[in-house]
């Protein structure tokens, strides 16, 4: 039998994680253009080369998701370095605070940026306690990993985007739909916003 756990109130625990996505070259990648045209678009988009092949690079999705409500905040950033992760957390914390959510604990995996002194100090400055996942324990980052799969299926790879800029421009609208309109199975078919007091009025 599957055992689900969740915190009783918004802010008791926020899961944070990073997902890497291959960038889309201008004109589209191989998913919509085929391998030959996709490679041509890569060469036209970037001057970076590795072993004489064009390197388009990655976009890094930094996400914070509330354990109780599944309310999610995501940014597309250039890397997963400690300074980038720390800056993300400051903005994510402010975003939750604007919605009346006081974050008490932050859970991450054991990625190098989350083991840094800068990350620990940044989380502490926002008044939260940092916890890292441990192997073979149910208190994992499964909720944010599941969110990233949904994000990939319903946003990142759901449409034939003609560029990375076009894909990123579509993210805010998708996040709003996820938070305010999309029913969540674990929430009885209701959206995450329904579990945050005084937030459901923002669903226009």
C-alpha positions, 0 to 999 in steps of 0.5 A: 500500500502506498503511504503518503505523508504531508504537513498539516499547514502551508509553510511547515515544509518546502521542498527545493530542487533543480531540474536540468533541461536542454535548451531549444535552438532558434528555429526549433530542435530535433523534436519538431524539425528532425535531426538534420534541421535541428543540428543546423539550428544549433549551429546557427544559434550558438558559437560554442563548440565541443569536439567540433559539435555545437553546444546549446547548453542547459536551462536550470529549473529551480523550484520550491514547492509547499508540502501541504498545498503543493503551491509551486514557485519556479525560475529558469536560471543559468546554472546550479551554483551556490550563489544562484541557488541562494538568490533563488531561495531569497526570491522564493521565500519572498514569493511565499511570504507575499501569499501569507506563507511563513516557511519553517523548514526547507528540504533539499537533496545533497547537491553541492549548492545545498551543502554550501555555507552560503546556502545554509546562511541564506536559509537561516537568514530567512528564518527557516531550518534547512534539512537534507534528504537521507537515503531509505527514508520516506521524508524525501523530495518526492513531491518536487521531483513529481512536480518536475515531471509534470512540468516537463510533460505539460510545459517543457515538452508539450508544445513545438516551441520554436526557441528557448525564449518562446518556451520560457515565455510560456512558463508563467501562464502554465505555473498560474494554471497549475497553482490556481486551476489545475486539479491535483489528485492528492488534493481531491481534484482541487488546485494547490491555491485552494489549500492556502487561506485567502489565496483562491481569490487570485485565480482569475 
